[in-house]
Every structure is written in C-alpha cells, then in structure tokens.
Amino acid sequence: MKTIQWMTVGLVVLMAGMAWGALAPMQFSHRRDVTTTPEQEEIAALGLDGSSWELLAAAAPDLCVFDAADVVLPHLLRRATAKHVRRVKATCRSRVTGLRELPDNRIEIDLKLEDNEGPADTISFATPLKDFERRVTVDGVAADGAVVRLVSDALIYDYTRYMDVRGVTVDLPRNDYRVLRITIDAVTDTTQSPRTAITRTIRDEAETQRTEANTTTTRPFRIDRAHLHIHRDEAGNRETIIADYALKSWSVSQDDRQRTSTIEMETFHTPLTSLVLAIGARNFSRRATVLAPYQRDGREQWRQVGAATLSRISFRNFKREALVVTFPELQERRLRLVLHNGDAPPLAIEGVAGRGPVWQVLYLAAPGQSYRLLLGGKHLSRQGFDTSHIERLLAREIAPRPFELGDVVANPAYDATAGRNAWAWLGGRAFFVLGIVLVVLVLGVGLVRAGKMALKDAA
C-alpha cells in the first residue's frame, strides 16, 4: 500500500516538475547578443525585425531573454508606440481691405489678418464656379508698404467635366506678413454651351437647309470668400509605430481567362497590416484582394483578408495615388494579391513591400550586465511570465530605451531533443493511462481498508 502511495506521489511530483521545468538556452536554436550595455537600470526594448520573426512561431512562444548566468528574465512582448503628432488646420480671421481690377484681365485682392491671428500658411478660395483653371500670385505687404513675392504662378482648378477633381488651395511659405496681396489672372473666360441650336429649312417635305449655332458665355471668376489658414502640430494619443518590411520573394502570373494578375509572395513571417505596390503606369484603377492560406480537410485553401481599389491619377498639375491594401494584422509565411483587370491590360508591377507594427521585447536591464535574446526551437509553449512590474513602470510614463541587437547566429548549445521536456511524453496517452490506473488503485485500496475498519468497529 505504501509503495503504491509513494509511486502516485512521485508521479504527481514528476508531472509537476516536468511541466514547470525551467527554460534553458539549449532549447533554442538561435541567439542574438544584446550589444548595448546599460549604465543604469533601464526598461530595455529589443526591436524584432525580419531576421528574428523568420525563426519564430506565431505569437513568439519560442523567444526568451537570458542574462550572462543563463537565467531567464521575464519579458513583455508588445507593439512599439509613440506620441502621434497631428497637423491641425485653423481658420484665421481676416477681412478684405482692397479689390482692384488690373489690366490684362486680372484682379488684385488685399487680405488683412485681424489682430492676434496668423501668420497664415494657406489660402483657400470658396467659389461656385466649375471647370476652370486660374493662375494665382501672392505677395506679402510689409507695414512700410514694401512688397515681397511669396508665391509665383500657383494653379487653382476644377476639372469636373472630366472627373471630381478640384484644387482651390495655395500653400504659402513661412512668413510674418499681416497683409497678403493676391493677384488672379484670367478672371473672366469664354465658354461654349454644350447645347447646339439647329435651324432646319424644309420645302416640299424635304430639308433644304440646316444651320447649327453654338452659344458662348463670358464667365467671371466669382469668389464667395478667400480664407486664410494656419496649421499647428498638436500631440495626440500614443499610436503604434508602423515600419516597412521587405518580402523574401514575389512573382507575378497572368490569368487571361479570369482577367486577373496574381502576385505570389513569401514573407519573413513578419506581422503585416498592409501591402504597398510600386507601379509605373498612371491613370488606372484596379480592384485588388489579398488572400491568406489556411488548412481545411487537410488541404490548403485561401481566404480573403483585405481588399482595396488601387489607382493613380496624374492629370496636368493634379496627382493622386492609392497603392496600398490594408487588412487586420496577421503573420503568414505566404500571401497572395489578386488584381482584377477587367478589360484593361495587365499592369507592370515594379515592386511589392509589406508594412506592419514594430514589436518590442521589454525587460528590466541591470547596469553593467550583458544579455542575450534566444529564439527558435521546437516543443516550446508560451511562458506565463509575471510582467506586472514592467507594466506598472510603463504606466508611470517611464520610457523604454532601445537596445541594439547583434546578428542572428546559430546557438552552439542547441539540443533539438532538449525542448522535448515533459510535454513530449507527459502528453502521451500511455503515461496518463498509467497515472489514472495508479490513482484508481490507491483509491480502491483506501476504500477497502476503510470498509474493513468500519466493519471492525461495528463488531
């Protein structure tokens, strides 16, 4: 009886000891030395790049920080953040102090800033006019009347007859002028009516004469209001730092039947939230979808994780492009991007890159100590480190200090079987069956003895 009890106790202790066994450097396949030596206590921040992510499993359970004595340190894995600076536009109070007609179909407007306003860095025009181009010149007028040219030959425009493209803003260089003199060229233009008046002469039920006439209209450049603006930088909330991540490889194939272009990509297993394309063509629009692989019934399938319309418009002085497809953060070693060409010819893809959040490994570093980042390996599960002390320091706005990492090198102490700790055979069915049998046996013997003792007492 005592033998069985001791066997059960030993089994439980063995299971607990192996399940909670300490991590050792030999369980990790690669290492990166921390090359920064702290001079005081620091919250060290190790940035993970593609060379690190390539070795790690999803969620990085196979990553640990060790000190020089091979003692594992609790670490916190989190996205790097920074204070976001927002560019805020405010309208400056101003008034028109002069409006003059000039030779050569021009007008001149004097705008004066009210007290305690400005200086302005932008002018915007409110006008109901459509389909126009106007050239604008801006001068600064000093208190002594001296005039300094700030902007020469800026263009404001509206191309509604082609597409919804409009630009009625003029940027100003840094200045401290209280009066701005705006000169607008070609303030009146002549436009032709889209309708044609047709006069027909019919004699004996036959058309003998046809006359077509177009109506022209002279349009003044009506300005409802000229606004002066100033932009200021304001500190906002902390936001995740986004970085560019290179791809390991990519290739393009065409499907003439489906009228699609497919870009197959292999990544460094970095966390990504968008793909950026380099395309030399202009004036195009394509629907794009991003696909990620998954397993279903033992076969690889593809699911859509993001979609966008890629475009580039370049018309005269107007330029606008959207060449980014965004999606929720994911870590995949392969991705696929499909461009739906429709009846348009395929686009020449010049490059593809990824973007995603920067992740950091945070730990407390002691002055003068050296550390190593161990990563990669088999049979490792996520560790339940207590990182509350790090989180409390971060909550007190103690900024982590970026520490530099050396190159990725193979860990000479790596033992592929060392990672197969308790769980390699502790999770085996035979081991647990044996444990259950022993526990049942101990309980059964205990019940039998208890029954005998009860009968003995009753007698």
C-alpha positions, 0 to 999 in steps of 0.5 A: 500500500505504501509503495503504491502511495509513494509511486502516485506521489512521485508521479504527481511530483514528476508531472509537476516538475516536468511541466514547470521545468525551467527554460534553458538556452539549449532549447533554442536554436538561435541567439542574438547578443544584446550589444548595448550595455546599460549604465543604469537600470533601464526598461530595455526594448529589443526591436524584432525585425525580419531576421528574428520573426523568420525563426519564430512561431506565431505569437513568439512562444519560442523567444526568451531573454537570458542574462550572462548566468543563463537565467531567464528574465521575464519579458513583455512582448508588445507593439512599439508606440509613440506620441502621434503628432497631428497637423491641425488646420485653423481658420484665421480671421481676416477681412478684405481691405482692397479689390482692384481690377488690373489690366490684362484681365486680372484682379488684385485682392488685399487680405488683412489678418485681424489682430492676434491671428496668423501668420497664415500658411494657406489660402483657400478660395470658396467659389461656385464656379466649375471647370476652370483653371486660374493662375494665382500670385501672392505677395506679402505687404510689409507695414512700410508698404514694401512688397515681397513675392511669396508665391509665383504662378500657383494653379487653382482648378476644377476639372469636373467635366472630366472627373471630381477633381478640384484644387482651390488651395495655395500653400504659402511659405513661412512668413510674418506678413499681416497683409497678403496681396493676391493677384488672379489672372484670367478672371473672366473666360469664354465658354461654349454651351454644350447645347447646339441650336439647329435651324432646319429649312424644309420645302416640299417635305424635304430639308433644304437647309440646316444651320447649327449655332453654338452659344458662348458665355463670358464667365467671371471668376466669382469668389464667395470668400478667400480664407486664410489658414494656419496649421499647428502640430498638436500631440495626440494619443500614443499610436503604434509605430508602423515600419516597412518590411521587405518580402523574401520573394514575389512573382507575378502570373497572368490569368487571361481567362479570369482577367486577373494578375496574381502576385505570389509572395513569401514573407519573413513571417513578419506581422503585416497590416498592409501591402504597398505596390510600386507601379509605373503606369498612371491613370488606372484603377484596379480592384485588388484582394489579398488572400491568406492560406489556411488548412481545411480537410487537410488541404490548403485553401485561401481566404480573403483578408483585405481588399482595396481599389488601387489607382493613380491619377496624374492629370496636368498639375493634379496627382493622386495615388492609392497603392496600398491594401490594408487588412487586420494584422496577421503573420503568414509565411505566404500571401497572395494579391489578386488584381482584377483587370477587367478589360484593361491590360495587365499592369507592370508591377515594379515592386511589392513591400509589406508594412506592419507594427514594430514589436518590442521585447521589454525587460528590466536591464541591470547596469553593467550586465550583458544579455542575450535574446534566444529564439527558435526551437521546437516543443516550446509553449508560451511562458506565463511570465509575471510582467506586472512590474514592467507594466506598472513602470510603463504606466508611470510614463517611464520610457523604454530605451532601445537596445541594439541587437547583434546578428542572428547566429546559430546557438552552439548549445542547441539540443533539438531533443532538449525542448522535448521536456515533459510535454513530449511524453507527459502528453502521451496517452500511455503515461496518463493511462498509467497515472489514472490506473495508479490513482484508481488503485490507491483509491480502491485500496483506501476504500477497502481498508476503510470498509474493513475498519468500519466493519471492525468497529461495528463488531 
